[in-house]
Amino acid sequence: MKYHNWIITVLLIILLPLLMIAGYNWYIDPLWNFNHAHQYNSVQIAFDERQQKTGHLTFHPEPYQALIMGSSRITYINQADFKNFNAYNYAVNNMLLSEYREYASYARKMNGQEFSYIIIGLDFFATNENVQDLNKFESPGYYIDLVGATGYRYKTLLSLDVLEYARKNHDLSKNKVKQNFTYDRTNVKRLDHISMAEKQVLIANNLDWYGDKVYNDYKYGPVRETFQQLVRDHPHTEFIVFTTPVSAPLYKLMMEKGLYPEYCRWITDSVEVFGEIYNFMNFNSITTNLDNYYDASHFYPEIGTLIAKRVTGNEQDKLPADFGIKVNQENLNKHLENIAQEAGIKP
Amino acid sequence: MLFNSYEYIFIFLPVSLIVYFLINSQGWYKAAKIWLVIASLFFYSWWNIDFLPLIIISISVNYLLGKSLNQSKLLISRKSLLIIGLVFNIGLLGYFKYIDFLITNINHIFSGAVPLLHVVLPLAISFYTFQQIAYLVDTYRGQAKERDFLNYAVFVLFFPQLIAGPIVHHREMMWQYEDQKKKLIDFKNIATGLFIFFIGLFKKVVIADTFAVWATYGFDTAPVLSLIEGWIVSLSYTFQLYFDFSGYTDMAIGAALLFNISLPMNFFSPYRALSIQDFWRRWHMTLSRFLRQYIYIPLGGNRGSQGRLYTNIMITFLIGGIWHGAGWTFVFWGFLHGVALVINRWWQKHGLHMNNITAWLLTFNFVNIAWVFFRATSWEDAIKVLKAMFGFSGVILPESTFPYLSSLSKLNVSFGGFIMEDYLYPAVIMCVVFLAVIWLPNSMQMQKYFKPNLLTAVFTGAIALTAILMLTKVSEFLYFNF
């Protein structure tokens, strides 16, 4: 073989498969860097929501009116449930207090304008400073730099890892598999009901884990300071803030671990910074019914719909009256007393 | 810019190559050299343009010093001029690489609180400084002469060797840039260059980066390691470093060959070495050459007494150690190699012999253990890995071996419960790579016997494709507890 023929052969062996793989990765788009939606990419595995949602926000220059933030519990709330808000759900697994500011500022930058509303689902676990040690993911700056790197969305098309995700997404989409924790192309995450037996196992595991890792080694973090900075970062934005409704067994565990004072401090800090919040985290008709839960901390999307209605003031009359109590400076003390009373604690 | 980046592979390298030969094809040889310099400066600045003035200053000063050394009428002696050059280069390297290390030590010794300067290390400063020191010494010795600034700039800046070597001599490079035959496209060189470049890319991206995960975990993350884990971690780094550095060198040699420029060999299967002296003839060969020619021999080399010889070896290796990084663990690594070489010389002097298998085992294990100090960012990390390797942090065997080895539990051996989630996979990969390192031809041998046929085309295409597809890794983060 002549040398120039050898060179052409090698280049063809490299470039032809590369082009095909890049085309396939683009078509399925598992990193959410492009806009197209079709039947073969309708199911998307959430392998790293931080990277995927940051990419999605970066490359979908739609001006959103509202930004939704929170942990995995909030990821299951359909952003379209916030009717008339044109909201983007930027919640990610295990979002920590320390991440809110950077992600919110980046989202505003990508949005090209101030958000009218920032909707935050607060988690009690995130107030524990030591929870930070349980995490192995990168900081917001890492993902923002990654996605903002020159040619990011085209370079990632030439990736074996992306090809593997694309292949899985393609299979799930083609076979119309209904798989929990996957997204569609409109940023809506799936969580289907499971049997009570499966649920009991998950709840038992959750309670062990929270009891051992989260509530045993607890240190109240810089909650108030973080909220204050967030409000200062977005002076023209209205904050709609609510606590996430964990199931009654998990809520009870928190109280049993003696964390009522920290819970009160959390609610108080939130009310004092944001003015008012909706508290869903107590014993109420939703949290005491395990049919509403996938496990001890994750409610089903239909409960997310109820939360959206409550905090946006829609169809209030159709919601359970005890689900989502508006707390402000005026009723704060009374509310905390009620919480103590229903939990059987002396305030 | 990194060799293992899309920008380099798909844009920078092809564009710089095509434009270079296009200009040469018009007979504009000087313009082609200017293009090489511009391309190299762009390559250098891609990561951080802030250091561009520094490298330009370094080149300009060294060029002027070299030019002055060649002049017959000088205001000061040639020796003084050389000393000025050495002070300038070592001073530059000393400030940017070692100043914070020095301040830390002074603070430690005198319980002081001198604030650190937090000087950022300019890219490639260790390499281009050594290369220019060699040039000045060669000029002083009458072995190099350069009157043209453009030629000198190409000699230092040529991008394939700028960042991580090989450290080249003026006399082995400049004739190549002047040779008219090398101004034309040579498909043999392009084919061979691509072949070597992609072997290097595969070594770096597929092999070294795979080992890097385990080495990083063991050295930086794991609080404690057991016996098997300790060996997996140390061997992972041993292989990571070799495939990373030799891969990068292969890419440099391959890229240079595309321009019809031959760079010197830098690695030749170092882990097959049968003595520590043999190891240094195979590992980072151009650095060994520099240390020998510009430190060891000027110190007196093996002339003089045995004591003097051993002292010269120790000084050379202590300098070699600290050249690799500003830290006592690097110095200690150099010290260990120095001691090993002294023992090696003593052994040879007394005519003692050892069979090849024992010699290889001893050499390889010494090199592997010494790398622990090279890699560890602190003494504590080094001791953690070494303690594990020698069984002081417990012995854990795979759960599956319990039925056969349960009696060992009396000796405090436990079963299962590894910190590394999957120890079997790295162990298997390590065995395969280990055999490859020992038995397969190295990239320099492969280059020598390279033939353009379908087999080599498919091999090159396949490894290139695999490596390119692994340049971007997208890892999974699933965490459902919250």
Interface residues (C-beta under 8 A of the other chain):
Chain A: M1 K2 Y3 H4 N5 W6 I7 T9 V10 L12 I13 I14 P17 L18 I21 L31 A46 F47 D48 E49 R50 Q51 S71 S72 R73 N93 N94 M95 D123 F125 A126 L134 N135 K136 F137 T150 G151 K155 T156 L158 S159 L160 D161 V162 L163 Y165 F181 N206 W209 S297
Chain B: Y6 E7 F187 K188 I190 A191 L194 P452 N453 L454 T456 A457 V458 T460 G461 A462 A464 L465 T466 I468 L469 M470 L471 T472 K473 V474 S475 E476 F477 L478 Y479 F480 N481 F482
